[in-house]
């Protein structure tokens, strides 16, 4: 991970799971871009207003394109 600022604790769970599944993680100030090795990517907010809902949705999205290294 690179960039400025720290992700919300709920988002750190997402980052840890993404890393475990083999996703590439690009940090940009308040947003985090997750890239799948097959080319798919999506962006999540690093400091969401509803962190729990955002975490649950992001983990569901990661599971759709799981890629274990």
Backbone as a ProteinNet text record, in pm:
[ID]
protein_1_A
[PRIMARY]
XXXXXXXXXXXXXXXXXXXXXXXXXXXXXXXXXXXXXXXXXXXXXXXXXXXXXXXXXXXXXXXXXXXXX
[TERTIARY]
84	0	87.9	39.7	110.4	8.8	51.6	-40.9	-42.1	-126.6	-129.5	-254.1	-248.4	-363.5	-376.9	-459.4	-481.4	-626.2	-646.6	-782.5	-854.5	-986.4	-1070.2	-1048.8	-1067.3	-1039.5	-1123.1	-1247.6	-1329.9	-1269.4	-1212	-1151.8	-1020.9	-953.5	-830.9	-863	-982.2	-1026.5	-1039	-1096.2	-1112.2	-975.6	-884.6	-750.3	-677.8	-690.7	-624.6	-680.3	-813.6	-875.9	-838.1	-836.7	-798.6	-656.2	-568.9	-429	-419	-495.6	-494.7	-543.9	-640.2	-696.8	-614.8	-507.9	-419.6	-448.7	-532.3	-562.4	-447.2	-430.1	-333.9	-406.3	-339.9	-403.1	-329.9	-404.6	-352	-428.3	-357.2	-422	-413.9	-519.8	-523.8	-593.7	-530.2	-579.7	-697.4	-821.9	-936.3	-1001.2	-953.6	-1012.1	-907.5	-953.5	-865.2	-910.5	-820.1	-854	-796.2	-883.7	-844	-842.7	-733.7	-719.7	-700.7	-784.4	-775.9	-668.6	-594.3	-491.2	-545.9	-676	-736.3	-782.9	-761.6	-794.2	-912.7	-1001.3	-1115.8	-1067.4	-1132.9	-1096.3	-1218.7	-1213.1	-1316.1	-1255	-1327.3	-1279.1	-1370.2	-1310.2	-1385.7	-1332.7	-1417.1	-1377.1	-1293.5	-1183.3	-1097.6	-1152.7	-1240	-1299.9	-1450.1	-1525.2	-1667.8	-1750	-1867.9	-1957.9	-2018.5	-2060.6	-2113.3	-2011.9	-1910.6	-1797.5	-1838.4	-1930.1	-1969.6	-2038	-2131.4	-2200.2	-2101.8	-2012.1	-1912.3	-1821	-1779.7	-1694.8	-1766.7	-1893	-1968.2	-1983.4	-2014.4	-2029.9	-1897.4	-1790.5	-1659.1	-1615.6	-1640.3	-1603.4	-1685.8	-1813.3	-1896	-1839.5	-1800.3	-1744.3	-1613.3	-1529.7	-1403.2	-1427.6	-1527.1	-1556.2	-1602.8	-1665.7	-1712.3	-1596.5	-1482.1	-1365.6	-1244.7	-1268.1	-1158.1	-1045.1	-926.3	-806	-701.3	-686	-590.4	-455.4	-351.3	-216.8	-154.7
-118.2	0	123.7	220.8	347.9	458.8	580.2	692.5	755	855.7	925.4	887.3	904.8	876.7	729.8	700.4	562.6	525.6	404.1	356.9	335	348.3	321.2	175.8	143	6.7	-97.7	-63.9	-157.8	-180.7	-77	-89.2	-166.8	-161.6	-241.4	-390.3	-430.4	-569.7	-605.4	-514.1	-535.6	-547.2	-458.7	-460.9	-591	-637.1	-761.2	-879.4	-884.6	-993.4	-984.8	-864	-846.9	-896.7	-861	-903.6	-1056.2	-1115.7	-1261.5	-1330.6	-1269.5	-1327.5	-1297.9	-1221.7	-1196.3	-1070.4	-981.4	-855.1	-757.6	-667.1	-558.1	-439.6	-369.2	-258.4	-129.4	-31.8	102	199.2	274.3	372.9	509.7	583	721.8	799.8	896.5	980.7	918.1	947.4	896.2	773.8	731.6	618.1	510.9	387.8	273.8	200.9	178.6	104.1	-36.2	-135.7	-275.5	-330.9	-397.8	-451.2	-602.5	-672.2	-817.8	-852.8	-960.6	-998.4	-1019.5	-1050.1	-1069.2	-939.2	-825.5	-697.1	-624.4	-695.1	-629.7	-539.2	-424.3	-336.5	-260.7	-219.4	-133.4	-46.7	59	157.3	159.8	166.3	182.2	304.1	362.8	478.7	430.9	495.5	458.7	503.4	604.9	656.2	676.2	565.6	576.2	623.9	682.1	724.9	603.8	503.5	380.2	269.3	262	172.2	25.4	-12.3	-152.7	-197.8	-119	-153.5	-156.2	-61.9	-55.8	-178.3	-217.6	-336.3	-460.7	-477.4	-595.9	-602.6	-489.9	-487.1	-515.7	-456.1	-477.1	-623.6	-685.8	-826	-916	-881.6	-957.3	-942.6	-820.8	-797.1	-872.3	-875.6	-948.4	-1097.3	-1150.9	-1293.9	-1334.3	-1243.7	-1273.3	-1302.6	-1241	-1254.1	-1304.8	-1402.1	-1449.7	-1506.5	-1488.1	-1531.8	-1557	-1680.3	-1712.5	-1743.7	-1680.2	-1701.7	-1825.5
0	0	0	-70.7	-71.4	-67	-42.8	-38.8	99.4	114.5	241.7	319.3	448.3	532.6	563.9	661.6	702.5	675.9	631.7	606.8	739.7	736.7	852	893.6	1021.6	1068.3	995.1	956.8	879.5	741.4	683.3	550.6	556.7	669.7	685	675.8	722.3	709.2	561.6	483.6	339.3	272.6	308.4	248.5	280.3	402.6	443.4	364	348.5	272.7	124.7	69.5	-70.8	-94.2	-4.8	-17.2	-9.4	81.7	97.2	-29.4	-98.3	-219.5	-344.5	-330.5	-444.1	-522.8	-469.5	-536.7	-517.4	-612.4	-599.9	-537.5	-449.2	-378.3	-410.2	-464.8	-490.4	-402.5	-321.6	-234.4	-297.9	-291.6	-334.7	-225.9	-167.3	-58.7	16.2	-22.1	53.3	-11.2	-127.9	-196.7	-221.5	-223	-242.7	-368.1	-459.6	-580.3	-567.4	-584.7	-577.2	-718.7	-755.9	-891.4	-885.4	-961	-971.4	-1073.9	-1055	-1153.2	-1294.6	-1306.3	-1438.2	-1502.4	-1434.7	-1492.9	-1431.4	-1361.5	-1299.1	-1186.6	-1168.8	-1057.9	-1007.5	-882.8	-826.8	-718.4	-684.2	-588.4	-466.9	-349	-225.2	-151.3	-72.1	7.1	125.3	151.5	263.6	397.3	395	517.9	496.1	482.2	452.7	572	542.6	650.4	720.5	643.7	701	673.7	757.3	734.3	735.2	821.9	830.5	702.3	651.2	526.8	409.8	406.4	299.4	304.3	424.8	441.3	390.8	429.8	388.3	237	174.7	29.3	-40.9	8.3	-53.8	-41.7	73.1	89.9	-2.5	-23.2	-118.8	-259.8	-296.2	-429.2	-448.3	-345.7	-354	-373.9	-304.5	-313	-452.9	-526.3	-661	-755.4	-728.8	-816.5	-737.7	-652.6	-567.8	-653.3	-606.4	-676.7	-569.7	-530.7	-425.1	-488.7	-434.8	-488.2	-429.8
[MASK]
+++++++++++++++++++++++++++++++++++++++++++++++++++++++++++++++++++++

